[in-house]
Amino acid sequence: MEVTIFKTNVKNEIVAQHLVVQLQIIIPDFKINFDLEDCDNILRLYGNRNVSQLVINHMQSEGFECKEIE
């Protein structure tokens, strides 16, 4: 299982929970969570395939910045 980490500008826990629900619908085989305590408002995805561009596109369509941290 791989972990993919994204820097975001999500600051609200309720918004983060809503985004996790949306992403779980799109990629149900992944474990997804936010770490809003981190200075980069981290979004973590745990899974077995590369879905980075899909996640970035969805986050941007919802009006948020999202950049993969390598």
GROMACS elastic network, one bead per residue, 0.5 to 0.9 nm:
[ bonds ]
;  ai    aj funct       b0    kb
    1    46     6  0.64168   500
    1    47     6  0.52355   500
    1    48     6  0.51220   500
    1    49     6  0.84744   500
    2    45     6  0.80338   500
    2    46     6  0.56444   500
    2    47     6  0.54264   500
    2    48     6  0.58241   500
    2    49     6  0.76722   500
    2    50     6  0.88157   500
    3    44     6  0.66875   500
    3    45     6  0.55993   500
    3    47     6  0.66567   500
    3    48     6  0.86215   500
    4    43     6  0.82486   500
    4    44     6  0.57516   500
    4    45     6  0.51651   500
    4    46     6  0.65489   500
    4    47     6  0.81999   500
    4    50     6  0.83843   500
    4    51     6  0.88249   500
    4    52     6  0.76257   500
    4    68     6  0.73974   500
    4    69     6  0.77602   500
    4    70     6  0.81232   500
    5    42     6  0.66245   500
    5    43     6  0.57882   500
    5    45     6  0.65573   500
    5    67     6  0.84734   500
    5    68     6  0.58642   500
    5    69     6  0.55552   500
    5    70     6  0.74885   500
    6    40     6  0.83454   500
    6    41     6  0.83246   500
    6    42     6  0.56219   500
    6    43     6  0.50512   500
    6    44     6  0.64593   500
    6    45     6  0.85204   500
    6    52     6  0.86985   500
    6    56     6  0.85937   500
    6    66     6  0.61228   500
    6    67     6  0.52255   500
    6    69     6  0.53500   500
    6    70     6  0.86088   500
    7    40     6  0.51843   500
    7    41     6  0.60257   500
    7    42     6  0.50414   500
    7    43     6  0.65274   500
    7    65     6  0.78276   500
    7    66     6  0.56290   500
    7    67     6  0.52020   500
    7    68     6  0.62496   500
    7    69     6  0.64862   500
    8    11     6  0.85155   500
    8    40     6  0.62741   500
    8    41     6  0.53921   500
    8    42     6  0.61010   500
    8    43     6  0.68913   500
    8    59     6  0.86904   500
    8    64     6  0.69555   500
    8    65     6  0.52740   500
    8    67     6  0.66284   500
    8    68     6  0.88942   500
    9    40     6  0.73342   500
    9    41     6  0.62160   500
    9    42     6  0.86628   500
    9    64     6  0.62206   500
    9    65     6  0.56058   500
    9    66     6  0.72098   500
   10    13     6  0.81642   500
   10    15     6  0.73075   500
   10    16     6  0.65890   500
   10    34     6  0.88106   500
   10    36     6  0.75365   500
   10    41     6  0.61783   500
   10    42     6  0.85262   500
   10    43     6  0.89964   500
   10    64     6  0.68303   500
   10    65     6  0.79380   500
   10    66     6  0.89818   500
   11    15     6  0.78451   500
   11    16     6  0.76597   500
   11    36     6  0.63648   500
   11    41     6  0.67628   500
   12    15     6  0.53042   500
   12    16     6  0.61642   500
   12    17     6  0.87467   500
   12    36     6  0.78332   500
   13    17     6  0.61568   500
   13    18     6  0.86152   500
   13    34     6  0.85061   500
   13    36     6  0.74073   500
   14    17     6  0.51496   500
   14    18     6  0.62821   500
   14    19     6  0.87127   500
   15    18     6  0.50365   500
   15    19     6  0.62014   500
   15    20     6  0.86470   500
   16    19     6  0.51011   500
   16    20     6  0.62118   500
   16    21     6  0.87426   500
   16    33     6  0.82097   500
   16    34     6  0.65938   500
   16    36     6  0.84720   500
   16    43     6  0.89101   500
   17    20     6  0.50824   500
   17    21     6  0.63595   500
   17    22     6  0.87734   500
   17    33     6  0.82073   500
   17    34     6  0.81459   500
   18    21     6  0.52039   500
   18    22     6  0.63747   500
   18    23     6  0.87367   500
   19    22     6  0.50250   500
   19    23     6  0.60798   500
   19    24     6  0.84723   500
   19    59     6  0.79996   500
   19    62     6  0.86343   500
   20    23     6  0.50882   500
   20    24     6  0.59958   500
   20    25     6  0.86713   500
   20    32     6  0.62745   500
   20    33     6  0.65722   500
   20    34     6  0.79860   500
   21    24     6  0.51047   500
   21    25     6  0.64628   500
   21    26     6  0.89390   500
   21    32     6  0.89266   500
   22    25     6  0.53000   500
   22    26     6  0.66224   500
   22    27     6  0.88200   500
   22    58     6  0.89565   500
   23    26     6  0.50343   500
   23    27     6  0.59441   500
   23    28     6  0.76222   500
   23    30     6  0.88322   500
   23    32     6  0.77662   500
   23    55     6  0.74742   500
   23    58     6  0.80254   500
   24    27     6  0.50677   500
   24    29     6  0.76807   500
   24    30     6  0.70051   500
   24    31     6  0.78242   500
   24    32     6  0.72942   500
   25    28     6  0.55053   500
   26    54     6  0.88725   500
   27    30     6  0.59265   500
   27    31     6  0.88959   500
   27    51     6  0.83169   500
   28    31     6  0.79234   500
   29    46     6  0.88496   500
   29    47     6  0.69204   500
   29    48     6  0.85658   500
   30    45     6  0.64055   500
   30    46     6  0.54770   500
   30    48     6  0.79610   500
   31    44     6  0.81180   500
   31    45     6  0.57638   500
   31    46     6  0.50003   500
   31    47     6  0.67563   500
   32    43     6  0.73788   500
   32    44     6  0.57182   500
   32    46     6  0.64250   500
   32    47     6  0.89377   500
   33    42     6  0.83338   500
   33    43     6  0.58617   500
   33    44     6  0.53993   500
   33    45     6  0.67826   500
   33    46     6  0.89380   500
   34    37     6  0.88269   500
   34    41     6  0.69446   500
   34    42     6  0.55313   500
   34    44     6  0.61454   500
   34    45     6  0.89533   500
   35    38     6  0.57565   500
   35    39     6  0.89170   500
   35    40     6  0.84544   500
   35    41     6  0.56905   500
   35    43     6  0.63982   500
   35    44     6  0.78719   500
   36    39     6  0.73522   500
   36    40     6  0.76226   500
   36    42     6  0.63402   500
   36    43     6  0.83925   500
   37    40     6  0.83897   500
   37    41     6  0.66996   500
   37    42     6  0.83663   500
   38    41     6  0.52572   500
   38    42     6  0.63547   500
   39    42     6  0.78850   500
   40    43     6  0.88630   500
   43    66     6  0.85969   500
   47    50     6  0.80764   500
   47    51     6  0.88795   500
   50    53     6  0.81335   500
   50    54     6  0.88198   500
   51    54     6  0.52840   500
   51    55     6  0.62372   500
   51    56     6  0.87044   500
   52    55     6  0.52123   500
   52    56     6  0.61363   500
   52    57     6  0.85493   500
   52    67     6  0.89345   500
   52    68     6  0.71834   500
   53    56     6  0.50278   500
   53    57     6  0.59584   500
   53    58     6  0.84694   500
   54    57     6  0.52226   500
   54    58     6  0.61947   500
   54    59     6  0.86514   500
   55    58     6  0.51602   500
   55    59     6  0.60957   500
   55    60     6  0.85213   500
   55    66     6  0.81389   500
   56    59     6  0.51984   500
   56    60     6  0.60856   500
   56    61     6  0.85144   500
   56    64     6  0.89253   500
   56    65     6  0.79727   500
   56    66     6  0.55354   500
   56    67     6  0.68460   500
   56    68     6  0.80289   500
   57    60     6  0.51922   500
   57    61     6  0.60786   500
   57    62     6  0.86773   500
   57    66     6  0.84883   500
   58    61     6  0.50378   500
   58    62     6  0.63352   500
   58    63     6  0.88095   500
   58    64     6  0.88063   500
   59    62     6  0.51267   500
   59    63     6  0.64957   500
   59    64     6  0.53135   500
   59    65     6  0.67303   500
   59    66     6  0.63048   500
   60    65     6  0.59268   500
   60    66     6  0.68799   500
   61    64     6  0.73911   500
